[in-house]
Amino acid sequence: MTKEELFTQIKKKQSYLCVGLDTDIQKIPAHLRNTEDPVFEFNRRIIDATADLCVAYKPNIAFYEALGPKGWVSLEKTLNYIPEDIFTIADAKRGDIGNTSELYARAFFENLNFDSITVAPYMGEDSVKPFLLKTGKWVILLALTSNPGSADFQLLQTDDGTADYSRCLFENVLATSKAWASDEQLMYVVGATRPDFIQRVREIVPDHFLLVPGVGAQGGSLAEISRLGMNQHCGLLVNSSRNIIYAASGPDFAEQARSAALLVQQEMADYLNQYLG
Ligand SMILES: O=c1ccn([C@@H]2O[C@H](COP(=O)(O)O)[C@@H](O)[C@H]2O)c(=O)[nH]1
């Protein structure tokens, strides 16, 4: 999916919601546990209930890997079930020496046909490039993550002498990596729990899409991130996982997930109207 196509979907659905498919076998409603593939059955019902309200789905790969081979089967079935016009994100946080990254890229872009993958920047350009060589696919590079520990390294002050102020490490990640590919192929993860830094992100990457986790269960504010982070193409994919998919645990879980997603979508429609007109 191109950037333009993604923006078209955002305008059509009046939504920049990414539903996180963090499907935990322990949290699946009891009545689904006896089905042949409870994880896929749960995801299928969530997708049916939310597909018209979101523009992306983000399965977090850990939840599937943890189940062994059958987890990968559930993941593949889920991916194949997602409608064509919805952007798919493998939240895998990969990245290794070049030849190993090439195999990760094949796993997620060829074996599984994801549109994008989250990649850790720590090992540098040669660890990210193999993902970028896949035509039509996106890399979503971790920049400023939503967890408290992001302060340990990402907020370390650096001084390369080129900025008016001492940059944090995450700002160097943005400034350096934006030369590796265009904003048609590269996005960044920026946590909603860090709204105080979003202006600094936008100074360095004004046109890129940002994948923003951390609203809902982690306490980030959709209002703040939308006000500070939106650009002329919206430029935001805001993820919510637990608050949507586990809105309820009974037989009506999918309807409740839809209600939770609808609340977020309606708020997003207001912000799109307010900031993009
Ligand atoms: O900085 C990051 C990067 C990734 N995540 C992932 O997003 C979802 C958030 O789930 P919620 O239930 O909405 O909190 C989850 O898959 C994380 O691994 C993140 O939270 N922060």
The ligand as an SDF file (V2000), in Angstrom:
LIG
                    3D

 21 22  0  0  0  0  0  0  0  0999 V2000
    6.8270    1.6660   21.8550 O   0  0  0  0  0  0  0  0  0  0  0  0
    6.0610    0.7140   21.6980 C   0  0  0  0  0  0  0  0  0  0  0  0
    6.1780   -0.1610   20.6290 C   0  0  0  0  0  0  0  0  0  0  0  0
    5.2560   -1.1500   20.5000 C   0  0  0  0  0  0  0  0  0  0  0  0
    4.2490   -1.3170   21.3860 N   0  0  0  0  0  0  0  0  0  0  0  0
    3.2810   -2.3890   21.1480 C   0  0  0  0  0  0  0  0  0  0  0  0
    2.0050   -1.8110   20.8720 O   0  0  0  0  0  0  0  0  0  0  0  0
    0.9790   -2.5550   21.5140 C   0  0  0  0  0  0  0  0  0  0  0  0
    0.3070   -1.7030   22.5860 C   0  0  0  0  0  0  0  0  0  0  0  0
   -0.7100   -2.4230   23.2030 O   0  0  0  0  0  0  0  0  0  0  0  0
   -1.7880   -1.7440   24.2050 P   0  0  0  0  0  0  0  0  0  0  0  0
   -2.5650   -2.9050   24.7240 O   0  0  0  0  0  0  0  0  0  0  0  0
   -2.6380   -0.8030   23.4030 O   0  0  0  0  0  0  0  0  0  0  0  0
   -1.0290   -1.0370   25.2670 O   0  0  0  0  0  0  0  0  0  0  0  0
    1.6540   -3.8140   22.0450 C   0  0  0  0  0  0  0  0  0  0  0  0
    1.6540   -4.7890   21.0320 O   0  0  0  0  0  0  0  0  0  0  0  0
    3.0780   -3.3590   22.2970 C   0  0  0  0  0  0  0  0  0  0  0  0
    4.0120   -4.4040   22.2390 O   0  0  0  0  0  0  0  0  0  0  0  0
    4.1410   -0.4590   22.4360 C   0  0  0  0  0  0  0  0  0  0  0  0
    3.2230   -0.5620   23.2810 O   0  0  0  0  0  0  0  0  0  0  0  0
    5.0410    0.5420   22.5600 N   0  0  0  0  0  0  0  0  0  0  0  0
  1  2  2  0
  2  3  1  0
  2 21  1  0
  3  4  2  0
  4  5  1  0
  5  6  1  0
  5 19  1  0
  6  7  1  0
  6 17  1  0
  7  8  1  0
  8  9  1  0
  8 15  1  0
  9 10  1  0
 10 11  1  0
 11 12  2  0
 11 13  1  0
 11 14  1  0
 15 16  1  0
 15 17  1  0
 17 18  1  0
 19 20  2  0
 19 21  1  0
M  END
$$$$
